[in-house]
Amino acid sequence: MVIEDTGIGIPPEQLLKIFDPFYQADGDMTREYGGVGLGLTIVKELVARLQGDIQVESHYGEGSTFTVFLPYRIG
């Protein structure tokens, strides 16, 4: 599954941190985008429980692409 957006993107130095609990790329109290920094942590945990993986590619100022890989069992 691939999820793409055309948002603000994620700076390269922050990509490894975005799945950490409570991490926010913009931690300023006057930030434009809300949230507490748990959404991606929860998604990563759910994907891991399904024995899958999640990857992100982002271009700052252009948007991000998240790819979720889940195992597929036949039978």
PDB file of N, CA, C, O and CB in Angstrom:
ATOM      1  N   MET A   1       0.843  -1.155   0.000  1.00  0.00           N
ATOM      2  CA  MET A   1       0.000   0.000   0.000  1.00  0.00           C
ATOM      3  C   MET A   1       0.901   1.234   0.000  1.00  0.00           C
ATOM      4  O   MET A   1       1.878   1.295   0.747  1.00  0.00           O
ATOM      5  CB  MET A   1      -0.966  -0.011   1.214  1.00  0.00           C
ATOM      6  N   VAL A   2       0.577   2.202  -0.826  1.00  0.00           N
ATOM      7  CA  VAL A   2       1.346   3.435  -0.925  1.00  0.00           C
ATOM      8  C   VAL A   2       0.435   4.617  -0.610  1.00  0.00           C
ATOM      9  O   VAL A   2      -0.657   4.741  -1.165  1.00  0.00           O
ATOM     10  CB  VAL A   2       1.982   3.586  -2.335  1.00  0.00           C
ATOM     11  N   ILE A   3       0.895   5.471   0.277  1.00  0.00           N
ATOM     12  CA  ILE A   3       0.167   6.691   0.635  1.00  0.00           C
ATOM     13  C   ILE A   3       1.080   7.865   0.310  1.00  0.00           C
ATOM     14  O   ILE A   3       2.203   7.940   0.810  1.00  0.00           O
ATOM     15  CB  ILE A   3      -0.263   6.696   2.161  1.00  0.00           C
ATOM     16  N   GLU A   4       0.602   8.776  -0.523  1.00  0.00           N
ATOM     17  CA  GLU A   4       1.393   9.934  -0.923  1.00  0.00           C
ATOM     18  C   GLU A   4       0.670  11.216  -0.531  1.00  0.00           C
ATOM     19  O   GLU A   4      -0.559  11.271  -0.503  1.00  0.00           O
ATOM     20  CB  GLU A   4       1.670   9.912  -2.441  1.00  0.00           C
ATOM     21  N   ASP A   5       1.446  12.230  -0.234  1.00  0.00           N
ATOM     22  CA  ASP A   5       0.859  13.539  -0.012  1.00  0.00           C
ATOM     23  C   ASP A   5       1.722  14.599  -0.685  1.00  0.00           C
ATOM     24  O   ASP A   5       2.860  14.345  -1.079  1.00  0.00           O
ATOM     25  CB  ASP A   5       0.709  13.828   1.500  1.00  0.00           C
ATOM     26  N   THR A   6       1.163  15.765  -0.803  1.00  0.00           N
ATOM     27  CA  THR A   6       1.893  16.889  -1.394  1.00  0.00           C
ATOM     28  C   THR A   6       2.082  17.974  -0.348  1.00  0.00           C
ATOM     29  O   THR A   6       2.056  19.167  -0.653  1.00  0.00           O
ATOM     30  CB  THR A   6       1.146  17.451  -2.632  1.00  0.00           C
ATOM     31  N   GLY A   7       2.273  17.539   0.888  1.00  0.00           N
ATOM     32  CA  GLY A   7       2.427  18.472   2.003  1.00  0.00           C
ATOM     33  C   GLY A   7       3.797  19.104   2.057  1.00  0.00           C
ATOM     34  O   GLY A   7       4.452  19.292   1.031  1.00  0.00           O
ATOM     35  N   ILE A   8       4.225  19.430   3.265  1.00  0.00           N
ATOM     36  CA  ILE A   8       5.471  20.169   3.453  1.00  0.00           C
ATOM     37  C   ILE A   8       6.707  19.288   3.376  1.00  0.00           C
ATOM     38  O   ILE A   8       7.824  19.798   3.294  1.00  0.00           O
ATOM     39  CB  ILE A   8       5.448  20.873   4.772  1.00  0.00           C
ATOM     40  N   GLY A   9       6.523  17.977   3.401  1.00  0.00           N
ATOM     41  CA  GLY A   9       7.666  17.075   3.364  1.00  0.00           C
ATOM     42  C   GLY A   9       8.387  17.033   4.700  1.00  0.00           C
ATOM     43  O   GLY A   9       8.030  17.746   5.638  1.00  0.00           O
ATOM     44  N   ILE A  10       9.404  16.189   4.770  1.00  0.00           N
ATOM     45  CA  ILE A  10      10.158  15.988   6.005  1.00  0.00           C
ATOM     46  C   ILE A  10      11.634  16.219   5.703  1.00  0.00           C
ATOM     47  O   ILE A  10      12.169  15.618   4.772  1.00  0.00           O
ATOM     48  CB  ILE A  10       9.918  14.554   6.595  1.00  0.00           C
ATOM     49  N   PRO A  11      12.295  17.068   6.463  1.00  0.00           N
ATOM     50  CA  PRO A  11      13.726  17.277   6.242  1.00  0.00           C
ATOM     51  C   PRO A  11      14.500  15.966   6.417  1.00  0.00           C
ATOM     52  O   PRO A  11      14.169  15.180   7.305  1.00  0.00           O
ATOM     53  CB  PRO A  11      14.268  18.352   7.209  1.00  0.00           C
ATOM     54  N   PRO A  12      15.509  15.714   5.603  1.00  0.00           N
ATOM     55  CA  PRO A  12      16.254  14.450   5.650  1.00  0.00           C
ATOM     56  C   PRO A  12      16.792  14.097   7.041  1.00  0.00           C
ATOM     57  O   PRO A  12      16.791  12.924   7.416  1.00  0.00           O
ATOM     58  CB  PRO A  12      17.400  14.512   4.681  1.00  0.00           C
ATOM     59  N   GLU A  13      17.245  15.074   7.799  1.00  0.00           N
ATOM     60  CA  GLU A  13      17.818  14.796   9.115  1.00  0.00           C
ATOM     61  C   GLU A  13      16.765  14.362  10.141  1.00  0.00           C
ATOM     62  O   GLU A  13      17.116  13.915  11.233  1.00  0.00           O
ATOM     63  CB  GLU A  13      18.545  16.023   9.622  1.00  0.00           C
ATOM     64  N   GLN A  14      15.488  14.489   9.800  1.00  0.00           N
ATOM     65  CA  GLN A  14      14.426  14.106  10.722  1.00  0.00           C
ATOM     66  C   GLN A  14      13.749  12.785  10.348  1.00  0.00           C
ATOM     67  O   GLN A  14      12.931  12.272  11.111  1.00  0.00           O
ATOM     68  CB  GLN A  14      13.395  15.199  10.782  1.00  0.00           C
ATOM     69  N   LEU A  15      14.078  12.243   9.203  1.00  0.00           N
ATOM     70  CA  LEU A  15      13.403  11.030   8.729  1.00  0.00           C
ATOM     71  C   LEU A  15      13.533   9.849   9.692  1.00  0.00           C
ATOM     72  O   LEU A  15      12.578   9.090   9.854  1.00  0.00           O
ATOM     73  CB  LEU A  15      13.956  10.636   7.384  1.00  0.00           C
ATOM     74  N   LEU A  16      14.673   9.678  10.324  1.00  0.00           N
ATOM     75  CA  LEU A  16      14.865   8.544  11.225  1.00  0.00           C
ATOM     76  C   LEU A  16      14.109   8.702  12.537  1.00  0.00           C
ATOM     77  O   LEU A  16      13.959   7.730  13.276  1.00  0.00           O
ATOM     78  CB  LEU A  16      16.333   8.358  11.508  1.00  0.00           C
ATOM     79  N   LYS A  17      13.633   9.901  12.843  1.00  0.00           N
ATOM     80  CA  LYS A  17      12.977  10.170  14.122  1.00  0.00           C
ATOM     81  C   LYS A  17      11.457  10.175  14.049  1.00  0.00           C
ATOM     82  O   LYS A  17      10.801  10.126  15.089  1.00  0.00           O
ATOM     83  CB  LYS A  17      13.442  11.481  14.652  1.00  0.00           C
ATOM     84  N   ILE A  18      10.881  10.232  12.866  1.00  0.00           N
ATOM     85  CA  ILE A  18       9.443  10.497  12.751  1.00  0.00           C
ATOM     86  C   ILE A  18       8.561   9.393  13.334  1.00  0.00           C
ATOM     87  O   ILE A  18       7.386   9.634  13.613  1.00  0.00           O
ATOM     88  CB  ILE A  18       9.086  10.698  11.309  1.00  0.00           C
ATOM     89  N   PHE A  19       9.102   8.189  13.524  1.00  0.00           N
ATOM     90  CA  PHE A  19       8.316   7.105  14.107  1.00  0.00           C
ATOM     91  C   PHE A  19       8.493   7.021  15.624  1.00  0.00           C
ATOM     92  O   PHE A  19       7.877   6.172  16.267  1.00  0.00           O
ATOM     93  CB  PHE A  19       8.704   5.778  13.468  1.00  0.00           C
ATOM     94  N   ASP A  20       9.328   7.894  16.204  1.00  0.00           N
ATOM     95  CA  ASP A  20       9.525   7.918  17.653  1.00  0.00           C
ATOM     96  C   ASP A  20       8.310   8.532  18.338  1.00  0.00           C
ATOM     97  O   ASP A  20       7.742   9.503  17.838  1.00  0.00           O
ATOM     98  CB  ASP A  20      10.803   8.703  18.018  1.00  0.00           C
ATOM     99  N   PRO A  21       7.904   7.969  19.491  1.00  0.00           N
ATOM    100  CA  PRO A  21       6.760   8.537  20.208  1.00  0.00           C
ATOM    101  C   PRO A  21       6.985   9.998  20.567  1.00  0.00           C
ATOM    102  O   PRO A  21       8.052  10.383  21.046  1.00  0.00           O
ATOM    103  CB  PRO A  21       6.479   7.737  21.469  1.00  0.00           C
ATOM    104  N   PHE A  22       5.973  10.786  20.330  1.00  0.00           N
ATOM    105  CA  PHE A  22       5.912  12.203  20.681  1.00  0.00           C
ATOM    106  C   PHE A  22       6.883  13.086  19.903  1.00  0.00           C
ATOM    107  O   PHE A  22       7.030  14.265  20.223  1.00  0.00           O
ATOM    108  CB  PHE A  22       6.176  12.359  22.133  1.00  0.00           C
ATOM    109  N   TYR A  23       7.546  12.536  18.889  1.00  0.00           N
ATOM    110  CA  TYR A  23       8.451  13.356  18.094  1.00  0.00           C
ATOM    111  C   TYR A  23       7.635  14.209  17.126  1.00  0.00           C
ATOM    112  O   TYR A  23       6.711  13.718  16.478  1.00  0.00           O
ATOM    113  CB  TYR A  23       9.474  12.473  17.327  1.00  0.00           C
ATOM    114  N   GLN A  24       7.981  15.468  17.036  1.00  0.00           N
ATOM    115  CA  GLN A  24       7.346  16.372  16.090  1.00  0.00           C
ATOM    116  C   GLN A  24       8.428  17.128  15.347  1.00  0.00           C
ATOM    117  O   GLN A  24       9.347  17.672  15.959  1.00  0.00           O
ATOM    118  CB  GLN A  24       6.375  17.349  16.803  1.00  0.00           C
ATOM    119  N   ALA A  25       8.321  17.162  14.045  1.00  0.00           N
ATOM    120  CA  ALA A  25       9.309  17.874  13.239  1.00  0.00           C
ATOM    121  C   ALA A  25       9.348  19.348  13.634  1.00  0.00           C
ATOM    122  O   ALA A  25      10.410  19.970  13.652  1.00  0.00           O
ATOM    123  CB  ALA A  25       8.993  17.727  11.736  1.00  0.00           C
ATOM    124  N   ASP A  26       8.183  19.893  13.948  1.00  0.00           N
ATOM    125  CA  ASP A  26       8.090  21.283  14.391  1.00  0.00           C
ATOM    126  C   ASP A  26       7.508  21.270  15.796  1.00  0.00           C
ATOM    127  O   ASP A  26       6.289  21.219  15.961  1.00  0.00           O
ATOM    128  CB  ASP A  26       7.209  22.154  13.412  1.00  0.00           C
ATOM    129  N   GLY A  27       8.358  21.313  16.800  1.00  0.00           N
ATOM    130  CA  GLY A  27       7.921  21.248  18.183  1.00  0.00           C
ATOM    131  C   GLY A  27       7.553  22.588  18.788  1.00  0.00           C
ATOM    132  O   GLY A  27       7.239  22.657  19.976  1.00  0.00           O
ATOM    133  N   ASP A  28       7.582  23.642  18.010  1.00  0.00           N
ATOM    134  CA  ASP A  28       7.262  24.981  18.490  1.00  0.00           C
ATOM    135  C   ASP A  28       5.798  25.061  18.912  1.00  0.00           C
ATOM    136  O   ASP A  28       4.931  24.480  18.259  1.00  0.00           O
ATOM    137  CB  ASP A  28       7.566  26.030  17.408  1.00  0.00           C
ATOM    138  N   MET A  29       5.523  25.764  19.981  1.00  0.00           N
ATOM    139  CA  MET A  29       4.148  25.904  20.473  1.00  0.00           C
ATOM    140  C   MET A  29       3.256  26.656  19.487  1.00  0.00           C
ATOM    141  O   MET A  29       2.034  26.524  19.552  1.00  0.00           O
ATOM    142  CB  MET A  29       4.146  26.623  21.815  1.00  0.00           C
ATOM    143  N   THR A  30       3.822  27.424  18.595  1.00  0.00           N
ATOM    144  CA  THR A  30       3.028  28.186  17.630  1.00  0.00           C
ATOM    145  C   THR A  30       3.006  27.489  16.265  1.00  0.00           C
ATOM    146  O   THR A  30       2.708  28.120  15.250  1.00  0.00           O
ATOM    147  CB  THR A  30       3.588  29.615  17.487  1.00  0.00           C
ATOM    148  N   ARG A  31       3.320  26.199  16.240  1.00  0.00           N
ATOM    149  CA  ARG A  31       3.405  25.473  14.973  1.00  0.00           C
ATOM    150  C   ARG A  31       2.071  25.489  14.226  1.00  0.00           C
ATOM    151  O   ARG A  31       1.000  25.578  14.826  1.00  0.00           O
ATOM    152  CB  ARG A  31       3.847  24.029  15.219  1.00  0.00           C
ATOM    153  N   GLU A  32       2.170  25.404  12.930  1.00  0.00           N
ATOM    154  CA  GLU A  32       0.986  25.438  12.075  1.00  0.00           C
ATOM    155  C   GLU A  32       0.231  24.112  12.084  1.00  0.00           C
ATOM    156  O   GLU A  32      -0.993  24.096  11.952  1.00  0.00           O
ATOM    157  CB  GLU A  32       1.383  25.792  10.653  1.00  0.00           C
ATOM    158  N   TYR A  33       0.953  22.995  12.240  1.00  0.00           N
ATOM    159  CA  TYR A  33       0.328  21.671  12.175  1.00  0.00           C
ATOM    160  C   TYR A  33       0.260  21.083  13.568  1.00  0.00           C
ATOM    161  O   TYR A  33       1.257  21.072  14.290  1.00  0.00           O
ATOM    162  CB  TYR A  33       1.106  20.728  11.223  1.00  0.00           C
ATOM    163  N   GLY A  34      -0.910  20.593  13.953  1.00  0.00           N
ATOM    164  CA  GLY A  34      -1.127  20.082  15.300  1.00  0.00           C
ATOM    165  C   GLY A  34      -0.715  18.631  15.460  1.00  0.00           C
ATOM    166  O   GLY A  34       0.024  18.083  14.642  1.00  0.00           O
ATOM    167  N   GLY A  35      -1.200  18.026  16.515  1.00  0.00           N
ATOM    168  CA  GLY A  35      -0.882  16.640  16.810  1.00  0.00           C
ATOM    169  C   GLY A  35       0.070  16.537  17.976  1.00  0.00           C
ATOM    170  O   GLY A  35       0.710  17.508  18.378  1.00  0.00           O
ATOM    171  N   VAL A  36       0.147  15.305  18.519  1.00  0.00           N
ATOM    172  CA  VAL A  36       1.024  15.079  19.667  1.00  0.00           C
ATOM    173  C   VAL A  36       2.208  14.189  19.318  1.00  0.00           C
ATOM    174  O   VAL A  36       3.048  13.919  20.178  1.00  0.00           O
ATOM    175  CB  VAL A  36       0.241  14.461  20.806  1.00  0.00           C
ATOM    176  N   GLY A  37       2.291  13.731  18.084  1.00  0.00           N
ATOM    177  CA  GLY A  37       3.426  12.924  17.681  1.00  0.00           C
ATOM    178  C   GLY A  37       3.268  11.448  17.946  1.00  0.00           C
ATOM    179  O   GLY A  37       4.256  10.752  18.177  1.00  0.00           O
ATOM    180  N   LEU A  38       2.037  10.952  17.918  1.00  0.00           N
ATOM    181  CA  LEU A  38       1.809   9.525  18.147  1.00  0.00           C
ATOM    182  C   LEU A  38       1.293   8.780  16.924  1.00  0.00           C
ATOM    183  O   LEU A  38       1.366   7.552  16.887  1.00  0.00           O
ATOM    184  CB  LEU A  38       0.842   9.348  19.269  1.00  0.00           C
ATOM    185  N   GLY A  39       0.785   9.470  15.942  1.00  0.00           N
ATOM    186  CA  GLY A  39       0.162   8.820  14.791  1.00  0.00           C
ATOM    187  C   GLY A  39       1.071   7.848  14.064  1.00  0.00           C
ATOM    188  O   GLY A  39       0.697   6.694  13.857  1.00  0.00           O
ATOM    189  N   LEU A  40       2.258   8.289  13.674  1.00  0.00           N
ATOM    190  CA  LEU A  40       3.174   7.409  12.943  1.00  0.00           C
ATOM    191  C   LEU A  40       3.737   6.308  13.841  1.00  0.00           C
ATOM    192  O   LEU A  40       4.046   5.216  13.365  1.00  0.00           O
ATOM    193  CB  LEU A  40       4.320   8.223  12.341  1.00  0.00           C
ATOM    194  N   THR A  41       3.871   6.591  15.139  1.00  0.00           N
ATOM    195  CA  THR A  41       4.310   5.563  16.080  1.00  0.00           C
ATOM    196  C   THR A  41       3.291   4.439  16.136  1.00  0.00           C
ATOM    197  O   THR A  41       3.658   3.265  16.119  1.00  0.00           O
ATOM    198  CB  THR A  41       4.527   6.159  17.481  1.00  0.00           C
ATOM    199  N   ILE A  42       2.020   4.790  16.202  1.00  0.00           N
ATOM    200  CA  ILE A  42       0.950   3.794  16.254  1.00  0.00           C
ATOM    201  C   ILE A  42       0.899   3.002  14.959  1.00  0.00           C
ATOM    202  O   ILE A  42       0.767   1.778  14.988  1.00  0.00           O
ATOM    203  CB  ILE A  42      -0.404   4.465  16.520  1.00  0.00           C
ATOM    204  N   VAL A  43       1.000   3.678  13.829  1.00  0.00           N
ATOM    205  CA  VAL A  43       0.985   2.983  12.540  1.00  0.00           C
ATOM    206  C   VAL A  43       2.139   1.995  12.459  1.00  0.00           C
ATOM    207  O   VAL A  43       1.942   0.849  12.055  1.00  0.00           O
ATOM    208  CB  VAL A  43       1.062   3.991  11.375  1.00  0.00           C
ATOM    209  N   LYS A  44       3.335   2.417  12.836  1.00  0.00           N
ATOM    210  CA  LYS A  44       4.494   1.523  12.770  1.00  0.00           C
ATOM    211  C   LYS A  44       4.297   0.305  13.662  1.00  0.00           C
ATOM    212  O   LYS A  44       4.635  -0.810  13.265  1.00  0.00           O
ATOM    213  CB  LYS A  44       5.770   2.267  13.175  1.00  0.00           C
ATOM    214  N   GLU A  45       3.758   0.501  14.858  1.00  0.00           N
ATOM    215  CA  GLU A  45       3.510  -0.610  15.781  1.00  0.00           C
ATOM    216  C   GLU A  45       2.470  -1.587  15.210  1.00  0.00           C
ATOM    217  O   GLU A  45       2.652  -2.802  15.292  1.00  0.00           O
ATOM    218  CB  GLU A  45       3.035  -0.070  17.146  1.00  0.00           C
ATOM    219  N   LEU A  46       1.393  -1.062  14.637  1.00  0.00           N
ATOM    220  CA  LEU A  46       0.375  -1.941  14.045  1.00  0.00           C
ATOM    221  C   LEU A  46       0.936  -2.740  12.874  1.00  0.00           C
ATOM    222  O   LEU A  46       0.670  -3.935  12.750  1.00  0.00           O
ATOM    223  CB  LEU A  46      -0.829  -1.120  13.580  1.00  0.00           C
ATOM    224  N   VAL A  47       1.699  -2.090  12.031  1.00  0.00           N
ATOM    225  CA  VAL A  47       2.310  -2.773  10.888  1.00  0.00           C
ATOM    226  C   VAL A  47       3.278  -3.847  11.385  1.00  0.00           C
ATOM    227  O   VAL A  47       3.319  -4.944  10.828  1.00  0.00           O
ATOM    228  CB  VAL A  47       3.047  -1.758   9.969  1.00  0.00           C
ATOM    229  N   ALA A  48       4.047  -3.548  12.413  1.00  0.00           N
ATOM    230  CA  ALA A  48       4.988  -4.526  12.971  1.00  0.00           C
ATOM    231  C   ALA A  48       4.247  -5.734  13.546  1.00  0.00           C
ATOM    232  O   ALA A  48       4.694  -6.870  13.389  1.00  0.00           O
ATOM    233  CB  ALA A  48       5.858  -3.871  14.063  1.00  0.00           C
ATOM    234  N   ARG A  49       3.123  -5.493  14.207  1.00  0.00           N
ATOM    235  CA  ARG A  49       2.328  -6.603  14.765  1.00  0.00           C
ATOM    236  C   ARG A  49       1.768  -7.503  13.677  1.00  0.00           C
ATOM    237  O   ARG A  49       1.493  -8.678  13.918  1.00  0.00           O
ATOM    238  CB  ARG A  49       1.184  -6.062  15.616  1.00  0.00           C
ATOM    239  N   LEU A  50       1.599  -6.957  12.488  1.00  0.00           N
ATOM    240  CA  LEU A  50       1.144  -7.748  11.344  1.00  0.00           C
ATOM    241  C   LEU A  50       2.324  -8.334  10.563  1.00  0.00           C
ATOM    242  O   LEU A  50       2.160  -8.853   9.459  1.00  0.00           O
ATOM    243  CB  LEU A  50       0.277  -6.887  10.417  1.00  0.00           C
ATOM    244  N   GLN A  51       3.504  -8.239  11.152  1.00  0.00           N
ATOM    245  CA  GLN A  51       4.754  -8.740  10.570  1.00  0.00           C
ATOM    246  C   GLN A  51       5.086  -8.045   9.248  1.00  0.00           C
ATOM    247  O   GLN A  51       5.592  -8.665   8.312  1.00  0.00           O
ATOM    248  CB  GLN A  51       4.663 -10.251  10.350  1.00  0.00           C
ATOM    249  N   GLY A  52       4.796  -6.773   9.194  1.00  0.00           N
ATOM    250  CA  GLY A  52       5.074  -5.984   8.003  1.00  0.00           C
ATOM    251  C   GLY A  52       6.144  -4.940   8.257  1.00  0.00           C
ATOM    252  O   GLY A  52       6.856  -4.981   9.261  1.00  0.00           O
ATOM    253  N   ASP A  53       6.242  -4.013   7.336  1.00  0.00           N
ATOM    254  CA  ASP A  53       7.233  -2.955   7.413  1.00  0.00           C
ATOM    255  C   ASP A  53       6.635  -1.686   6.815  1.00  0.00           C
ATOM    256  O   ASP A  53       5.741  -1.747   5.972  1.00  0.00           O
ATOM    257  CB  ASP A  53       8.545  -3.357   6.678  1.00  0.00           C
ATOM    258  N   ILE A  54       7.130  -0.556   7.253  1.00  0.00           N
ATOM    259  CA  ILE A  54       6.721   0.721   6.687  1.00  0.00           C
ATOM    260  C   ILE A  54       7.985   1.506   6.341  1.00  0.00           C
ATOM    261  O   ILE A  54       8.940   1.543   7.116  1.00  0.00           O
ATOM    262  CB  ILE A  54       5.803   1.522   7.680  1.00  0.00           C
ATOM    263  N   GLN A  55       7.972   2.123   5.179  1.00  0.00           N
ATOM    264  CA  GLN A  55       9.101   2.930   4.730  1.00  0.00           C
ATOM    265  C   GLN A  55       8.589   4.298   4.299  1.00  0.00           C
ATOM    266  O   GLN A  55       7.436   4.445   3.895  1.00  0.00           O
ATOM    267  CB  GLN A  55       9.864   2.230   3.568  1.00  0.00           C
ATOM    268  N   VAL A  56       9.458   5.288   4.389  1.00  0.00           N
ATOM    269  CA  VAL A  56       9.078   6.645   4.001  1.00  0.00           C
ATOM    270  C   VAL A  56      10.149   7.230   3.096  1.00  0.00           C
ATOM    271  O   VAL A  56      11.346   7.023   3.292  1.00  0.00           O
ATOM    272  CB  VAL A  56       8.866   7.542   5.247  1.00  0.00           C
ATOM    273  N   GLU A  57       9.682   7.959   2.111  1.00  0.00           N
ATOM    274  CA  GLU A  57      10.549   8.759   1.247  1.00  0.00           C
ATOM    275  C   GLU A  57       9.940  10.150   1.228  1.00  0.00           C
ATOM    276  O   GLU A  57       8.733  10.303   1.045  1.00  0.00           O
ATOM    277  CB  GLU A  57      10.679   8.146  -0.220  1.00  0.00           C
ATOM    278  N   SER A  58      10.763  11.150   1.415  1.00  0.00           N
ATOM    279  CA  SER A  58      10.228  12.500   1.479  1.00  0.00           C
ATOM    280  C   SER A  58      11.187  13.484   0.835  1.00  0.00           C
ATOM    281  O   SER A  58      12.408  13.337   0.900  1.00  0.00           O
ATOM    282  CB  SER A  58       9.949  12.899   2.925  1.00  0.00           C
ATOM    283  N   HIS A  59      10.603  14.479   0.221  1.00  0.00           N
ATOM    284  CA  HIS A  59      11.361  15.580  -0.351  1.00  0.00           C
ATOM    285  C   HIS A  59      10.829  16.848   0.308  1.00  0.00           C
ATOM    286  O   HIS A  59       9.683  17.245   0.100  1.00  0.00           O
ATOM    287  CB  HIS A  59      11.235  15.633  -1.933  1.00  0.00           C
ATOM    288  N   TYR A  60      11.693  17.471   1.109  1.00  0.00           N
ATOM    289  CA  TYR A  60      11.270  18.646   1.860  1.00  0.00           C
ATOM    290  C   TYR A  60      10.730  19.717   0.912  1.00  0.00           C
ATOM    291  O   TYR A  60      11.391  20.096  -0.055  1.00  0.00           O
ATOM    292  CB  TYR A  60      12.439  19.206   2.695  1.00  0.00           C
ATOM    293  N   GLY A  61       9.537  20.189   1.200  1.00  0.00           N
ATOM    294  CA  GLY A  61       8.883  21.199   0.387  1.00  0.00           C
ATOM    295  C   GLY A  61       8.013  20.623  -0.716  1.00  0.00           C
ATOM    296  O   GLY A  61       7.318  21.366  -1.409  1.00  0.00           O
ATOM    297  N   GLU A  62       8.044  19.305  -0.887  1.00  0.00           N
ATOM    298  CA  GLU A  62       7.287  18.677  -1.973  1.00  0.00           C
ATOM    299  C   GLU A  62       6.290  17.628  -1.505  1.00  0.00           C
ATOM    300  O   GLU A  62       5.260  17.437  -2.151  1.00  0.00           O
ATOM    301  CB  GLU A  62       8.232  18.050  -2.940  1.00  0.00           C
ATOM    302  N   GLY A  63       6.567  16.941  -0.397  1.00  0.00           N
ATOM    303  CA  GLY A  63       5.651  15.922   0.072  1.00  0.00           C
ATOM    304  C   GLY A  63       6.365  14.640   0.448  1.00  0.00           C
ATOM    305  O   GLY A  63       7.590  14.543   0.380  1.00  0.00           O
ATOM    306  N   SER A  64       5.565  13.654   0.848  1.00  0.00           N
ATOM    307  CA  SER A  64       6.102  12.391   1.344  1.00  0.00           C
ATOM    308  C   SER A  64       5.347  11.216   0.752  1.00  0.00           C
ATOM    309  O   SER A  64       4.189  11.333   0.350  1.00  0.00           O
ATOM    310  CB  SER A  64       6.039  12.341   2.869  1.00  0.00           C
ATOM    311  N   THR A  65       6.029  10.084   0.708  1.00  0.00           N
ATOM    312  CA  THR A  65       5.418   8.828   0.286  1.00  0.00           C
ATOM    313  C   THR A  65       5.710   7.777   1.341  1.00  0.00           C
ATOM    314  O   THR A  65       6.869   7.507   1.656  1.00  0.00           O
ATOM    315  CB  THR A  65       5.945   8.378  -1.112  1.00  0.00           C
ATOM    316  N   PHE A  66       4.668   7.191   1.881  1.00  0.00           N
ATOM    317  CA  PHE A  66       4.787   6.108   2.850  1.00  0.00           C
ATOM    318  C   PHE A  66       4.360   4.822   2.151  1.00  0.00           C
ATOM    319  O   PHE A  66       3.309   4.768   1.512  1.00  0.00           O
ATOM    320  CB  PHE A  66       3.917   6.380   4.136  1.00  0.00           C
ATOM    321  N   THR A  67       5.183   3.794   2.280  1.00  0.00           N
ATOM    322  CA  THR A  67       4.876   2.495   1.680  1.00  0.00           C
ATOM    323  C   THR A  67       4.788   1.461   2.793  1.00  0.00           C
ATOM    324  O   THR A  67       5.713   1.312   3.591  1.00  0.00           O
ATOM    325  CB  THR A  67       5.954   2.087   0.621  1.00  0.00           C
ATOM    326  N   VAL A  68       3.670   0.751   2.837  1.00  0.00           N
ATOM    327  CA  VAL A  68       3.429  -0.285   3.844  1.00  0.00           C
ATOM    328  C   VAL A  68       3.514  -1.637   3.152  1.00  0.00           C
ATOM    329  O   VAL A  68       2.847  -1.884   2.147  1.00  0.00           O
ATOM    330  CB  VAL A  68       2.036  -0.095   4.548  1.00  0.00           C
ATOM    331  N   PHE A  69       4.345  -2.503   3.709  1.00  0.00           N
ATOM    332  CA  PHE A  69       4.493  -3.859   3.192  1.00  0.00           C
ATOM    333  C   PHE A  69       3.909  -4.816   4.243  1.00  0.00           C
ATOM    334  O   PHE A  69       4.318  -4.803   5.404  1.00  0.00           O
ATOM    335  CB  PHE A  69       6.011  -4.197   2.874  1.00  0.00           C
ATOM    336  N   LEU A  70       2.953  -5.639   3.816  1.00  0.00           N
ATOM    337  CA  LEU A  70       2.361  -6.635   4.695  1.00  0.00           C
ATOM    338  C   LEU A  70       2.501  -8.008   4.057  1.00  0.00           C
ATOM    339  O   LEU A  70       2.425  -8.139   2.835  1.00  0.00           O
ATOM    340  CB  LEU A  70       0.877  -6.310   4.985  1.00  0.00           C
ATOM    341  N   PRO A  71       2.708  -9.046   4.893  1.00  0.00           N
ATOM    342  CA  PRO A  71       2.824 -10.380   4.318  1.00  0.00           C
ATOM    343  C   PRO A  71       1.484 -10.843   3.747  1.00  0.00           C
ATOM    344  O   PRO A  71       0.418 -10.497   4.257  1.00  0.00           O
ATOM    345  CB  PRO A  71       3.325 -11.376   5.373  1.00  0.00           C
ATOM    346  N   TYR A  72       1.563 -11.608   2.710  1.00  0.00           N
ATOM    347  CA  TYR A  72       0.363 -12.121   2.058  1.00  0.00           C
ATOM    348  C   TYR A  72       0.427 -13.645   2.117  1.00  0.00           C
ATOM    349  O   TYR A  72       1.377 -14.263   1.637  1.00  0.00           O
ATOM    350  CB  TYR A  72       0.244 -11.604   0.569  1.00  0.00           C
ATOM    351  N   ARG A  73      -0.580 -14.218   2.702  1.00  0.00           N
ATOM    352  CA  ARG A  73      -0.612 -15.677   2.821  1.00  0.00           C
ATOM    353  C   ARG A  73      -1.755 -16.223   1.972  1.00  0.00           C
ATOM    354  O   ARG A  73      -2.888 -15.746   2.041  1.00  0.00           O
ATOM    355  CB  ARG A  73      -0.771 -16.116   4.309  1.00  0.00           C
ATOM    356  N   ILE A  74      -1.434 -17.216   1.186  1.00  0.00           N
ATOM    357  CA  ILE A  74      -2.458 -17.891   0.367  1.00  0.00           C
ATOM    358  C   ILE A  74      -2.839 -19.184   1.085  1.00  0.00           C
ATOM    359  O   ILE A  74      -1.987 -19.976   1.487  1.00  0.00           O
ATOM    360  CB  ILE A  74      -1.935 -18.185  -1.108  1.00  0.00           C
ATOM    361  N   GLY A  75      -4.156 -19.364   1.229  1.00  0.00           N
ATOM    362  CA  GLY A  75      -4.614 -20.630   1.799  1.00  0.00           C
ATOM    363  C   GLY A  75      -5.111 -20.528   3.125  1.00  0.00           C
ATOM    364  O   GLY A  75      -5.525 -21.530   3.708  1.00  0.00           O
TER     365      GLY A  75
END
